């Protein structure tokens, strides 16, 4: 078993151009890569079989234990560069509900097992692409740092696990696929809604920018919204209905009617009753949209609190992006836990089969953009689809299947807090609502 891949991080293109004397070296390099690929696939397949060992149950395996075992066979850099820890954390999140499912509930067990199989299969399928990135990863560990990044905590966040050149290369291929998709939407008069939600600085605008960069502008629209008027607050869906796509068009929503589900309730822009009513009304609203032929894709870009704080600081010191840091950013920066609570509540009540929420890990923005585009493309049928390049990394993409999500109480969210932040906030919100 190959435990260290340093020997095969050579650039094959460079070796080839130096002539025949390098052929043997290149051949060895390719065989090493192939052997390593087989090794890591074999190890993961064995874990898959172990977890799915019993037909009626799943063996609960702690991801920390698997990581420790993998370290016996593989270099730690391999575990980092293959994003194995994130994959295993997502695996554990999926299998956790098996502790609570009754053995008689065969449908729930089957659905969960199918999710585990899908996660493993997607990850194993993506391994060749991940290994192809190793050379770039090792050569780009120390990224160029601009002079204006004076804060040390900003510098350490600048690295992505994919280089700019690799990002642009893959993005170009995906943008070709997006054009094929758009042609299909135009020809079949489809109506496509793509919603991007997430915390401030999560990257909603960047995702839309790269997706629409080469699209035909006559057949797509990007919708952003300002502060609603009093009339719009009372008739919540009205201004969004006016922006729905016509036949043959794609509409990107940079924030949407879901403002009321998370942002507005956290920031105090709507009452508790308005928030509760929205969670009920939106399900019927989207059911009607689907009935009238709209395709809805809902993406939540999920970033850690640390990443959000970094991006806020970067905005403040960046000479070209300082204008992005707003007064609202400073108001939201200490409310991360509240946003998490209401986000999960939104997932629980509004993620339905015909309009599923997809939670996307977005700390690594470049990899996130590529994986989001791959996921979105996979949801459509269109001519000359290049399936080979649409294999997304499953630890980034988390479809929220309602049955498996637990509607946590405020107290559960507050377990790690010194003060019961969320419970106290909800009491204040309900009290304020009673005075209206």
matplotlib code that plots the C-alpha trace (Angstrom):
import matplotlib.pyplot as plt

x = [0.0, 1.3, 1.2, 2.9, 2.1, 5.1, 6.7, 3.9, 3.3, 5.4, 3.9, 3.3, 3.1, 6.6, 8.1, 6.8, 8.1, 11.7, 11.9, 12.2, 14.6, 11.8, 9.4, 10.3, 10.0, 6.5, 5.5, 6.5, 4.7, 1.4, 1.6, 2.1, -0.9, -3.0, -1.8, -2.6, -6.0, -6.8, -5.6, -7.7, -10.8, -10.3, -10.0, -13.2, -15.1, -14.2, -15.6, -18.7, -19.2, -18.5, -21.1, -23.7, -22.9, -26.3, -29.2, -31.6, -29.3, -26.2, -23.2, -22.6, -18.9, -17.3, -15.5, -12.6, -11.9, -11.8, -9.5, -7.1, -7.1, -6.5, -3.5, -1.9, -2.0, -1.8, 0.2, -1.7, -1.4, -3.4, -6.3, -6.3, -6.1, -8.8, -11.0, -11.6, -12.4, -15.2, -16.6, -16.6, -18.3, -21.0, -21.3, -21.8, -24.4, -26.4, -26.1, -26.8, -30.7, -30.3, -30.0, -33.6, -35.3, -37.4, -36.3, -39.8, -39.6, -38.1, -38.9, -36.9, -34.0, -33.9, -33.9, -31.0, -29.0, -29.6, -28.2, -25.1, -24.5, -25.0, -22.5, -19.8, -20.4, -20.2, -17.0, -15.3, -16.3, -14.6, -11.3, -9.5, -10.3, -9.1, -5.8, -5.2, -5.1, -2.3, 0.5, -1.1, -1.9, 1.7, 3.1, 0.6, 0.7, 2.2, -0.1, 0.9, -0.1, -1.0, 0.7, -2.6, -3.4, -1.7, -3.7, -2.2, -5.6, -6.5, -3.4, -4.0, -7.4, -6.2, -5.4, -7.9, -7.4, -7.6, -5.3, -6.6, -5.5, -7.3, -10.4, -10.6, -10.0, -12.8, -15.1, -14.8, -15.9, -18.9, -19.8, -20.0, -22.5, -24.4, -24.8, -26.2, -28.6, -29.7, -30.3, -32.5, -34.4, -35.0, -36.0, -38.4, -39.8, -38.8, -39.1, -36.2, -35.8, -32.4, -32.3, -29.1, -29.4, -26.8, -25.2, -23.7, -20.3, -21.3, -20.6, -24.1, -23.1, -19.9, -21.8, -24.3, -21.6, -19.6, -22.8, -24.1, -20.8, -21.2, -25.0, -27.2, -28.4, -31.8, -32.8, -31.7, -32.2, -30.5, -32.8, -31.8, -34.1, -33.9, -35.9, -39.6, -42.2, -45.0, -47.3, -44.8, -44.4, -48.1, -48.3, -45.0, -44.9, -46.1, -42.8, -41.2, -44.1, -43.4, -39.8, -40.6, -39.1, -41.0, -41.0, -37.5, -35.7, -33.6, -34.0, -31.2, -32.4, -29.6, -31.8, -35.5, -38.8, -36.8, -35.5, -38.4, -37.4, -34.0, -32.6, -35.7, -36.6, -33.1, -32.6, -36.1, -37.5, -40.6, -42.6, -42.6, -46.1, -45.1, -42.2, -44.4, -47.0, -44.4, -43.1, -46.6, -47.5, -44.2, -44.9, -48.2, -46.6, -43.9, -46.3, -48.3, -45.1, -44.2, -47.8, -47.6, -44.3, -41.6, -38.4, -37.1, -33.5, -32.7, -29.1, -28.0, -24.3, -23.1, -19.9, -18.4, -18.4, -14.6, -14.9, -17.5, -15.5, -12.4, -14.4, -15.8, -12.2, -11.0, -13.7, -12.7, -9.0, -9.4, -8.9, -11.3, -13.9, -14.2, -17.6, -19.1, -18.8, -22.0, -23.5, -25.7, -22.6, -21.5, -25.0, -25.1, -21.6, -22.5, -25.7, -24.2, -25.9, -29.3, -28.9, -28.0, -31.1, -33.6, -31.8, -32.3, -35.9, -36.4, -34.9, -37.1, -40.4, -39.7, -37.5, -39.9, -39.4, -40.4, -38.4, -35.5, -33.1, -29.4, -26.9, -23.5, -20.2, -18.8, -15.6, -13.5, -15.2, -13.6, -14.4, -17.8, -18.6, -17.5, -19.5, -22.6, -22.6, -22.1, -25.0, -27.3, -26.4, -27.0, -30.6, -31.5, -31.7, -30.3, -28.6, -24.9, -24.5, -21.0, -21.6, -17.9, -17.3, -20.4, -19.2, -19.5, -17.9, -20.6, -19.2, -19.8, -23.4, -26.0, -29.5, -31.9, -34.3, -37.0, -37.5, -33.9, -33.7, -34.4, -36.3, -34.0, -35.3, -33.6, -32.2, -30.4, -28.7, -27.8, -26.0, -22.5, -23.3, -22.6, -25.9, -29.0, -28.8, -31.5, -34.0, -33.7, -34.0, -37.2, -38.8, -38.0, -39.3, -42.6, -43.0, -42.5, -45.0, -47.7, -47.3, -48.1]
y = [0.0, 3.5, 5.6, 8.7, 10.4, 12.7, 10.5, 11.1, 14.8, 15.3, 17.4, 14.9, 17.6, 19.0, 15.6, 14.7, 17.8, 17.0, 14.0, 10.2, 9.8, 10.8, 8.2, 5.6, 8.2, 9.2, 5.6, 4.9, 8.1, 7.0, 3.5, 4.9, 7.1, 4.2, 2.0, 4.7, 5.3, 1.5, 1.5, 4.4, 3.0, -0.4, 1.1, 3.1, 0.2, -1.9, 0.7, 1.0, -2.8, -2.7, 0.0, -1.7, -5.1, -6.0, -6.0, -4.6, -2.1, 0.2, -0.1, 3.3, 4.1, 7.2, 9.2, 10.0, 6.2, 5.8, 8.8, 7.3, 4.0, 5.8, 7.5, 4.1, 3.5, 6.9, 10.1, 12.9, 15.1, 12.6, 12.7, 16.5, 16.8, 14.2, 16.0, 12.7, 14.2, 16.3, 13.3, 11.2, 13.9, 14.1, 10.3, 10.3, 13.0, 10.8, 7.6, 9.3, 8.9, 5.1, 5.4, 6.6, 4.7, 1.7, -1.6, -2.2, 1.0, -0.6, 2.4, 4.8, 2.3, 1.8, 5.5, 6.1, 3.2, 4.5, 7.9, 6.2, 4.2, 7.3, 9.3, 6.5, 6.0, 9.7, 10.1, 7.0, 8.2, 11.6, 10.1, 10.2, 13.9, 14.6, 12.7, 14.7, 17.8, 16.5, 18.0, 21.4, 21.1, 20.4, 23.1, 25.7, 25.3, 28.7, 31.0, 34.6, 37.0, 40.6, 43.4, 44.8, 41.6, 42.8, 40.7, 37.2, 35.6, 36.8, 35.2, 31.7, 31.6, 32.5, 29.0, 26.9, 23.2, 24.0, 26.4, 29.3, 27.6, 24.4, 26.3, 28.2, 25.0, 23.1, 26.2, 26.6, 23.0, 23.5, 26.8, 25.0, 22.6, 25.6, 26.9, 23.5, 23.6, 27.1, 26.0, 23.2, 25.5, 27.9, 25.1, 23.4, 26.7, 25.6, 28.0, 27.6, 29.2, 29.0, 30.4, 31.2, 31.9, 32.1, 34.4, 37.7, 36.9, 33.3, 33.9, 34.1, 36.8, 34.9, 31.7, 33.6, 35.6, 32.5, 30.6, 33.4, 34.6, 33.3, 32.7, 34.4, 37.5, 37.5, 34.3, 34.7, 37.3, 38.0, 39.3, 41.1, 43.0, 46.1, 46.8, 45.9, 48.6, 48.3, 47.0, 44.3, 43.2, 42.6, 40.8, 38.9, 36.9, 39.7, 41.3, 37.8, 36.6, 39.6, 38.3, 34.7, 33.5, 33.4, 30.3, 29.6, 31.6, 31.0, 33.4, 33.5, 34.9, 36.5, 36.1, 35.5, 35.1, 33.1, 36.3, 36.1, 32.5, 33.5, 37.0, 39.0, 37.2, 37.3, 41.0, 41.9, 42.9, 40.7, 39.5, 35.9, 35.4, 36.6, 34.2, 31.2, 32.1, 32.2, 28.7, 27.4, 29.6, 29.0, 25.3, 25.9, 28.7, 26.4, 23.6, 25.9, 27.0, 23.3, 22.6, 25.5, 24.1, 25.9, 24.0, 25.1, 24.6, 26.0, 26.4, 27.4, 28.4, 27.3, 28.9, 28.6, 31.5, 31.8, 32.0, 34.7, 36.8, 36.4, 37.5, 40.5, 41.6, 41.0, 43.2, 46.0, 46.0, 45.2, 48.3, 47.0, 45.3, 47.6, 48.9, 45.4, 45.8, 47.4, 48.5, 45.5, 43.2, 44.6, 44.0, 40.4, 39.4, 38.4, 36.5, 33.4, 31.0, 32.6, 32.3, 28.6, 28.0, 29.6, 28.1, 24.6, 25.4, 26.5, 23.3, 21.2, 22.9, 23.8, 21.2, 19.1, 16.5, 19.0, 21.9, 20.4, 22.5, 21.7, 22.7, 23.4, 23.7, 26.9, 27.7, 26.8, 29.1, 27.8, 24.2, 25.2, 27.1, 24.1, 21.6, 23.7, 24.0, 20.3, 19.5, 22.0, 20.6, 17.0, 17.9, 18.5, 16.4, 18.0, 17.0, 16.1, 16.1, 15.4, 13.2, 12.6, 16.2, 16.4, 14.2, 16.5, 16.0, 14.6, 16.1, 19.5, 18.9, 17.9, 17.5, 18.1, 15.2, 16.2, 12.8, 12.7, 16.2, 16.8, 19.9, 21.0, 23.0, 26.3, 24.6, 22.0, 24.8, 26.6, 23.6, 24.8, 28.4, 30.2, 32.0, 30.5, 33.0, 31.5, 30.6, 34.2, 35.7, 33.7, 34.8, 38.5, 38.0, 36.4, 39.1, 41.8, 40.1, 40.2, 44.0, 44.4]
z = [0.0, -0.9, 2.2, 0.8, -2.5, -2.7, -5.3, -7.8, -7.5, -10.6, -13.4, -16.2, -18.9, -17.9, -17.9, -21.3, -23.0, -22.0, -24.3, -24.4, -21.6, -19.2, -20.5, -17.9, -15.1, -16.4, -16.6, -13.0, -12.0, -13.7, -12.2, -8.7, -9.1, -10.3, -7.4, -4.9, -6.4, -6.0, -2.4, -1.2, -3.1, -1.5, 2.0, 1.6, 0.0, 3.0, 5.4, 3.3, 3.5, 7.3, 7.9, 5.8, 7.2, 8.7, 6.3, 8.9, 10.5, 10.0, 12.2, 13.9, 13.4, 15.0, 12.3, 14.7, 14.9, 11.1, 10.8, 13.3, 11.4, 8.1, 9.6, 10.1, 6.3, 4.7, 5.1, 6.9, 3.9, 1.9, 4.5, 4.3, 0.5, -0.1, 2.4, 4.1, 7.5, 6.1, 4.1, 7.3, 9.4, 6.7, 6.8, 10.6, 10.2, 7.9, 9.9, 13.3, 13.0, 13.0, 16.8, 16.9, 14.1, 15.2, 13.5, 12.2, 10.2, 7.1, 4.8, 6.9, 7.3, 3.5, 2.8, 5.2, 3.8, 0.3, 1.4, 2.9, -0.3, -2.5, -0.3, -0.6, -4.3, -5.1, -3.1, -4.5, -8.0, -7.4, -6.2, -9.6, -10.0, -6.4, -7.0, -10.3, -8.1, -5.8, -7.9, -7.8, -4.1, -3.1, -5.4, -4.2, -0.5, 0.0, -1.9, -2.8, -0.1, -1.1, 0.8, 2.1, 4.0, 7.1, 9.6, 10.3, 10.7, 7.2, 5.6, 6.9, 5.3, 1.8, 0.7, -1.3, -2.0, -5.7, -7.6, -9.7, -12.9, -12.0, -10.9, -14.2, -16.2, -14.6, -14.5, -18.2, -18.8, -16.5, -18.1, -21.5, -19.8, -18.4, -22.0, -23.1, -20.1, -21.1, -24.7, -23.4, -21.1, -24.1, -26.6, -24.1, -22.7, -19.1, -16.1, -13.7, -10.3, -8.6, -5.1, -3.3, 0.5, 3.2, 5.8, 4.7, 3.0, 2.2, -1.5, -3.1, -5.6, -6.6, -7.4, -9.5, -11.2, -12.3, -13.3, -15.5, -16.8, -20.4, -20.5, -23.1, -21.1, -22.9, -21.2, -17.6, -14.9, -11.6, -8.9, -5.7, -3.4, -1.2, 2.0, 1.5, 1.7, 4.2, 1.5, 0.5, 4.1, 4.3, 0.9, 1.3, -1.9, -4.2, -5.2, -5.8, -8.0, -10.2, -10.8, -11.6, -14.8, -18.1, -20.3, -21.6, -18.8, -15.7, -12.7, -10.1, -6.7, -4.7, -1.5, -2.0, -0.2, 2.4, 3.9, 6.3, 7.4, 8.7, 8.2, 9.0, 12.1, 13.5, 12.8, 14.1, 10.7, 11.1, 14.1, 15.4, 14.1, 10.7, 10.7, 11.8, 9.2, 6.5, 7.3, 6.6, 3.6, 1.7, 1.4, -0.4, -2.4, -3.8, -4.3, -6.6, -8.4, -9.1, -10.2, -12.8, -14.3, -12.4, -11.4, -8.0, -6.8, -3.3, -2.2, 1.3, 1.4, 4.8, 6.3, 9.8, 12.2, 11.8, 8.0, 8.2, 10.6, 8.3, 5.2, 7.1, 8.1, 4.6, 3.2, 5.6, 4.6, 0.9, -1.3, -4.0, -1.8, 1.3, 0.0, 0.5, 4.3, 5.4, 8.7, 8.5, 8.5, 11.8, 13.2, 12.2, 13.2, 16.8, 15.9, 14.2, 16.6, 16.0, 12.3, 12.7, 14.8, 12.3, 9.3, 10.7, 11.6, 7.9, 6.7, 8.9, 7.8, 4.1, 2.6, 0.5, -2.3, -5.0, -3.6, -1.6, 0.3, -0.3, 2.4, 0.9, 2.8, 1.5, 3.5, 0.4, -2.0, -5.2, -4.6, -3.4, -6.6, -8.8, -6.7, -6.6, -10.4, -10.8, -8.5, -10.3, -13.7, -12.4, -11.7, -15.4, -18.5, -21.6, -24.9, -25.1, -21.3, -20.2, -17.2, -16.5, -15.3, -13.2, -10.3, -7.3, -3.9, -1.6, 1.6, 0.2, -1.0, 1.7, 0.5, 3.4, 3.5, 6.0, 7.5, 8.9, 10.3, 14.0, 15.0, 17.8, 20.7, 21.6, 24.7, 22.6, 20.6, 23.9, 25.5, 24.6, 25.5, 28.8, 28.5, 26.8, 23.9, 21.6, 24.3, 25.7, 22.2, 21.5, 24.8, 23.9, 20.3, 21.5, 24.2, 21.6, 19.4, 22.1, 22.3, 18.5]

ax = plt.figure().add_subplot(projection="3d")
ax.plot(x, y, z, "-o")
ax.set_aspect("equal")
plt.show()
